Amino acid sequence: MKKEVIIICESIYHGNTIKLAKAIAFALDCEIVSPQEALLMDLSQYKIVGLGSGIYFTSHHPKIIEALNSLNSGQQAFIFSTHGSPFLGSYHDSIKEELVKRSISVIGEFSCKGFDCTGPFIIIKGGNKGRPNEKDEQKAIKFISRILPQYVKNLNDVPKGHFVHVNEDCIACGKCIVVCPMNVFAINDNKAKAVDELACTHCSLCLEACPNRAISIKHGFVDAIRIAKRHARKKSL
């Protein structure tokens, strides 16, 4: 887990913003903490801090603003949020102003719609249902990959001729074996290895479970078609 980047997130309404935080943290392999936890930590070791919450009326949650007191001048920050309104507008302005006051530079910002049950949305039992969705999470990953490419691990880095690869960061914890429904992995010589790559369906459960981000998976379009053909006649695991 990287020690140069950390994310501070407050997500209390429908858990909208934490979805983005987890997607970004997965790409960066970094920790997520709450504003309360951040205020009790020494964040001086971190070069970059992510700050995210839902938009409440016209700005980030007050606890995120309060958490800025734990940051130091010279650090960098990226901002993210979820909002119920059709457009983001100037909702990030207040937190950006506070960061500028503290001599913290903003290197990027991201926002998307989030499920909202307030105001006029009460009539239709909530607006932006299902948001953020997987597409929003992928956009968040693309955003962070663009502004912090040096910190994003390439999970498609697989040797030629292979679909699944386990690198030297593997600690043989066995979590990939536990979550893989297709029995792709086995522990050999104190390391997880892909012993049945052709069985892989690219469900990505192993990627999420691996604590050291040691697993890479790569399937092209043709490979995906072949996967579908291989498993077309299967009726059960």
ChimeraX attribute file (.defattr): number of C-alpha atoms within 10 A of each C-alpha:
attribute: neighborCount
match mode: 1-to-1
recipient: residues
	/A:1	13
	/A:2	12
	/A:3	13
	/A:4	14
	/A:5	22
	/A:6	24
	/A:7	24
	/A:8	23
	/A:9	28
	/A:10	25
	/A:11	19
	/A:12	12
	/A:13	14
	/A:14	12
	/A:15	16
	/A:16	25
	/A:17	27
	/A:18	22
	/A:19	19
	/A:20	29
	/A:21	28
	/A:22	20
	/A:23	19
	/A:24	26
	/A:25	22
	/A:26	19
	/A:27	22
	/A:28	23
	/A:29	21
	/A:30	17
	/A:31	16
	/A:32	22
	/A:33	15
	/A:34	17
	/A:35	24
	/A:36	15
	/A:37	12
	/A:38	22
	/A:39	17
	/A:40	10
	/A:41	12
	/A:42	11
	/A:43	19
	/A:44	14
	/A:45	12
	/A:46	16
	/A:47	15
	/A:48	24
	/A:49	21
	/A:50	22
	/A:51	26
	/A:52	28
	/A:53	29
	/A:54	28
	/A:55	23
	/A:56	14
	/A:57	11
	/A:58	16
	/A:59	18
	/A:60	25
	/A:61	21
	/A:62	13
	/A:63	15
	/A:64	20
	/A:65	17
	/A:66	13
	/A:67	19
	/A:68	20
	/A:69	13
	/A:70	15
	/A:71	23
	/A:72	18
	/A:73	13
	/A:74	13
	/A:75	19
	/A:76	20
	/A:77	22
	/A:78	20
	/A:79	21
	/A:80	23
	/A:81	29
	/A:82	28
	/A:83	27
	/A:84	23
	/A:85	18
	/A:86	10
	/A:87	11
	/A:88	17
	/A:89	9
	/A:90	9
	/A:91	18
	/A:92	19
	/A:93	13
	/A:94	13
	/A:95	20
	/A:96	19
	/A:97	13
	/A:98	14
	/A:99	22
	/A:100	12
	/A:101	11
	/A:102	16
	/A:103	15
	/A:104	21
	/A:105	17
	/A:106	19
	/A:107	13
	/A:108	16
	/A:109	19
	/A:110	17
	/A:111	24
	/A:112	24
	/A:113	25
	/A:114	26
	/A:115	22
	/A:116	23
	/A:117	18
	/A:118	12
	/A:119	10
	/A:120	11
	/A:121	15
	/A:122	11
	/A:123	10
	/A:124	8
	/A:125	11
	/A:126	16
	/A:127	21
	/A:128	17
	/A:129	13
	/A:130	13
	/A:131	21
	/A:132	22
	/A:133	18
	/A:134	13
	/A:135	10
	/A:136	18
	/A:137	19
	/A:138	15
	/A:139	18
	/A:140	24
	/A:141	21
	/A:142	16
	/A:143	16
	/A:144	22
	/A:145	18
	/A:146	12
	/A:147	14
	/A:148	15
	/A:149	14
	/A:150	9
	/A:151	16
	/A:152	19
	/A:153	16
	/A:154	13
	/A:155	15
	/A:156	14
	/A:157	15
	/A:158	18
	/A:159	12
	/A:160	7
	/A:161	6
	/A:162	13
	/A:163	21
	/A:164	24
	/A:165	19
	/A:166	17
	/A:167	16
	/A:168	10
	/A:169	12
	/A:170	18
	/A:171	14
	/A:172	17
	/A:173	15
	/A:174	18
	/A:175	17
	/A:176	26
	/A:177	20
	/A:178	13
	/A:179	17
	/A:180	19
	/A:181	15
	/A:182	15
	/A:183	17
	/A:184	20
	/A:185	24
	/A:186	17
	/A:187	15
	/A:188	11
	/A:189	8
	/A:190	12
	/A:191	17
	/A:192	25
	/A:193	22
	/A:194	22
	/A:195	14
	/A:196	14
	/A:197	17
	/A:198	16
	/A:199	15
	/A:200	21
	/A:201	17
	/A:202	16
	/A:203	12
	/A:204	15
	/A:205	14
	/A:206	24
	/A:207	21
	/A:208	15
	/A:209	17
	/A:210	18
	/A:211	17
	/A:212	16
	/A:213	21
	/A:214	18
	/A:215	27
	/A:216	20
	/A:217	22
	/A:218	17
	/A:219	18
	/A:220	9
	/A:221	8
	/A:222	9
	/A:223	13
	/A:224	14
	/A:225	11
	/A:226	14
	/A:227	17
	/A:228	12
	/A:229	11
	/A:230	13
	/A:231	13
	/A:232	9
	/A:233	8
	/A:234	8
	/A:235	6
	/A:236	5
	/A:237	6
